[in-house]
Amino acid sequence: MKGAAGPGLPSRLRARLPPSLRLLLAASLVVPLGFLVGAAWYDHHRLQNEAHANLARLSAVAREHALKVVETNSLVLDRMEDRIRGLSWAEIEAQNEPIQRWLRGLDERFAQITSLHLTRPDGRVVTLSIAWPTPSLSVADRLYFRRLRDGEPGMIFSEPVRSRLTGIVTFAVARRRESADGQFDGALIGSILPGYFQAQWHAMDPEGRASFALMRTDGQMLAVHPSAGDGLHGPPDPATVPEAVRHPSIANPVIARFGERGEWLTAFRQVGQHPLVVSVTLSLDQVRAEWLANTARMALLCLVAALALGFTTLLAIRRWRSEQVMLSELTISRDELQAEIARREAAEAGLLQAQRLESLGRLTGGVAHDFNNLLTAILGTVHLLERHLGAAADERMRKYIGMVRDAVQRGARLNASLLAFARRQKLHATSLDANDLVQGFAPLIQRALGEAVTLAVHLEPGLPPCRADAAQLEAALLNLAINARDAMTRGGTVMLSTRSAPLDAAQLATNPDARPGFYVALALQDTGTGMPPEVRERAFEPFFTTKPQGKGTGLGLSQVFGFMRQLGGHVTIESALGEGTEITLFLPVAAEPPAALPVPAPSHPDGLRPPAHATILVVEDDERVREVAAETLRDAGFQVVAVQDGPEALAMLGRPGRFDLMFSDIVMPGGMTGIELAQAARRMHPRLPILLATGFAATVEGAADHGFEVLPKPYDQAALVRRIAELLAERQPVA
């Protein structure tokens, strides 16, 4: 059965057909089809040749007609010039009535002319072939008159204009009148009716298969048939004027194809030596429609012949064809199954690859802001404890307070690193205890994961010390935790574990920066959606992300990868779609014992003397930070009014009384930021000192854009009190 499904089966079945049936089947298809192709090809060329010949004939007749009209108008202008030759404009005006009668008689002899003009050098019309009620008619504003006045020789063909006398759309044929010394001395003008050309073109093509146009060589349309609109044509776009119009051939027509929605065949002929072009356009769509209609009729005849020839063979091969179709479908299914097996094998091979390029960073500003608010509240509370305990604190209490201050400063350094992931950081690798680091950092990871995700920690006892940059390692763990949270939209569990792991040369074959030996492994495993093979293979590439636009930068895993490579460590990723993801960081083992971080001495705002009766307006949405800041300022001797958002602060500023300084957070709810609040407060009280605070590094660096001083979070309470006292000392009296 397996051999029967092979690719040679359809050929064997075809070979069993009788030769007469095969010959008749071929003849029933090939003969009608060949006849149809040949007849269609011949008919297509015949119709194309007829279209070219018809186009050449129509364009030649249209050119001759246009040339006759133009030459007639040229003779009319010659006769007008002869009539007034030697007469000054004063003499012409004196003889206006006989000259006008003569012009009217000349005008009435030619149907294409609507009026004849004699125009002074200033553009005022002296004599018209028709009576007009306005004695001050002028053509000085017409473009063709300015061209004559500027010295353009020969006949000038104006753009179509609406006559101010009759309201009819015409175009003018004009010529300069020159004085004896060759200076411009007025113009001889004849107005031509575009309808004269349109009537002739309609008579040439009563069926309306072609369209005609008379245009200048700059593309300005003078007459069009079939006409559309009022007959006025605006100035042409030079970029759209065909080359055949700008440089037409006098002897032979230029035939071109063009079109976007339809295909057109156009012939361009120059009208004598004049800057005029006659164009005749045939729609090739009509030619194609006629060809398709002829082809359809021939196809119908061929189809009848093919059906008659093939009917006798179709019954005999009907069963064979059904079997062939079935076997073809089985062959296609077999090929698709083999291709799927190959793809699965390629995906399994791709699981062994765990390296990509390096890059840095991803964390959102909201997490950084909340983290800075938390650090600010802790740092302020420590400051208040130191102030209230004073000399009553023993050495042990001062040590514990110093440890808390040191932890806050370490958190601030970590947050600064998170906010600067886009820059390459210099590593400060030291010997550290991975278990201690994980235990101290687990609360922050739980905060990043949120309430819907449970963090489980498993630490292997007796781990050797490892070499790493503590801040960068914490940032990497936080980054992995946020990725795990995003992969568990409905919540889940994250396991953070440590262990000792040996890596041999085969496991590090793709990592030239690591050496075989023992490593300390930190693994973070989630129960999220997992990754398909094509995503897993590119997970460490910079800027690669599967999150929607604006939800991720694709730099998080790249930063982890680069950080581990820079340490001389290793990173692996194991994931399957629907089965979660586990990322393991292998840190090099350190030879020396873990280093202890120094405990910095606390700073005190001693010696500060705030101005008497100074009142501070504190604006902060975080309740803990607001209470700590207010208590700190009260403890320093200030009077404090604390509010939670911008609208409430504006209401306080609008009440009777006076505030000596406003201290506000920048990022707040309620539809108003701290910067907007500061701007509104400055409009209400122009000399009010204002100090802002924020946990966003970009806002601190961009303080010059809004002009207000910004204190970065977490800030030292002594520094806060000191800066407020300095601003109050510098202030001018507030009205």
C-alpha positions, 0 to 999 in steps of 0.5 A: 500500500505504501508503494501504491501511494508513491509519486509514480502512480498517476503516470502508470494510470495514464499509461493504461488509457487506450491510445485512441482515448488519449489522442481524442482527449488531446485533440478535443482540447488542443485543436479548439484551444489552438484555433482560439489562441490564433484567432484571438491573436490575429483579431487583437493585432487587427484591432490595434492596427485599426486603432493606430490608423484611425488615430493617425487619420483623425489627428491629421484631419484635426490638425489640418482643420486647426491649421486652417483656422489659425492661418485664417485668423493670421490673415485677419490680423494681417488685414487689420494691421493693413487697415490701420497702418500709418494711423496714430491712435488718435487718428484711429479713435477719430475714425472709430465708427468706419473702422468698427463697421469694417471690423464688423464686416470682417468678423461676420465673414468667419464663423470661428471669430466672435470679436476683433479688437484694436487695443492701445499700448496701455491695454484700453480697447479702442475699437471692437467689431461688436458694440459694447456699452462700457467705453473703458474696456481694458485688457491690460490685466490679461496674461496674453497682453502682458506677454505681447507688451514684454516683447514676445514675437509672433501670434500669442494664443491666450488661455480660455477666458470668459468674455466680459461683454458676452459671457462666452468662453473664448480664447484670443489670438493676438499680435503686437503692433509696433511703431516705426522704431520697433517699440510696442504700439498696442495689439491686434486681437481676435477672439476664437470660439472653442465651440467651432473646433468642437463642432468640427470634431463632433462631425469627424467622430459622431459616435464619440469613440475619440476625444480631441483637444487643442492645447498650447505647447506649455500644456494650456488647454484651449478647446476640448471635446467632449467638453466638461464643465464651463470650458475654462481650464486652469493653468497646467502643472508643468510636471504633468505636461507630456514630452510630446506636447512640449516638443511636438513633431511637425511632420509625423504624429507622436503616439503614446500610451498612458493611463492609470485606471484605463489605458489610452492611445493618444496622437499629438500633432503640431499645428504648423509652426505655431506653438499649438498641438492637436491631440486625439485620444482613443480609449484602448479599453474600448478596443480591448472590450471589442476584442474581448467580445469577439474573443468571447464569441470565438471561445463559445464556438470553440467550447462547443467544439471541445465539448462535442469532441471531449464528451465521448472520452470524459465518460470513460476517464471519469472514474480514473480522474476521481481516483487520480484526484484522491491519490493526489490529495493523499500525496499532498497530505503526505508531503504536508506531514513530512514538512511538519515533521521537518519543522518539529525537528528544526524546532527541537534543534533550536532549543539548543541555541541560547544566545543572541546579541546584547543591549540594555534595559527595560522598566516602566516609569510608573514602577520607578516613580512608586519605588522612589516614593517608597524610598523617599518615605523611608528616608524621611522616616529615618531622618525623623527618627534621628531627630526625635531620638537625638542623644537618647539613641544608643549605639545599637539604635544608631547602627540599625538606623544606619543600616536602614539608611544604607539599604535606602541608598542601595535601593536608590542606586538600583533605581538609578541603574534601572532608569539608565538601562539605555547606557552601558554601565560600568560593572562593579563586580564584587564577591557576594552571597547570592542567597543574601542578595535574593533574600533582601531583594525578594520583597521588591520582586514581589511588589513588581509581580503584583498581588495576583502572582505568588513568589516562591523562594528556594535557596540551596544552603552552603552556596559558594560566593559568586562574582557580580555587580549587586545593583545590576544583578538585582536589576536583572532579576527585577527585569525577569520578574516583570517579564514573568508577570506580563506572561501571566495575565491571570496570575500564577506562581514564580519560583526564584531559586539558587543552586550550585551548577557545573558547566562543561565545554559542551554546554558553553560551546556557544559562549566564548566569554565563559570557562568550564567550571562551577557556577552559582545558578539563579533560576526564575521560573514562571507558569505563564504562557511560554514561548513558541520556538521562533520567539524563544530563538530571538528572545535575547535580540535587542528591540525584539518583543511580542508585546503591543506597541508602547507596552515594551521596548524589547531591551529587557532580556538583551540587558540581562544577556549582555550583563551576564556575558560581561561578567563572564557568566552564562544565561539559558532559557527554557520555554514551551508554549503553554508550559511557562518559562525558566531563565537561569543566570550562571554567575562565576564562583568567587575565590574571596569571601563576600565583601561587606558594604560600608555603613555611611554616617547619617547626615543631619540638618543641624544648624538650619534656621528657617525664617520665622513664621514661614508657611510651606504648602506641601503637595504630594499624592502619596500619603506616606511621602506627604506625611513624612515631608510635612513632619520633617518641615514642621520639625525644622520649624516651618508651618506646613499645610499639606494637600494631596493634588493640584486642584486642592492646592490651587484652592488653598492658594486662592484663599486669603492668607499667604504661603511663603513657598510651595513644595510639590510632586510632579506626577500626581492624579487628578488631571494636573501635574506638578509642572502645570500646578507650578505654572498656575501658581506662578500666574496667581503669585508671580514671586512665590518660590516653588520647589518640585520633586519627582522620581523620574530621571527624565523629568529631573534632566528636563527641568530647564524646559519648564524653568522650575527647580526639581529635587530628585527622589529619594531626597535627603530630608536635611537637603530638603530643609536646607534647600527650602531655607535657601529659597526662602532666604533668597525670595523677595516679598510676596504681594 
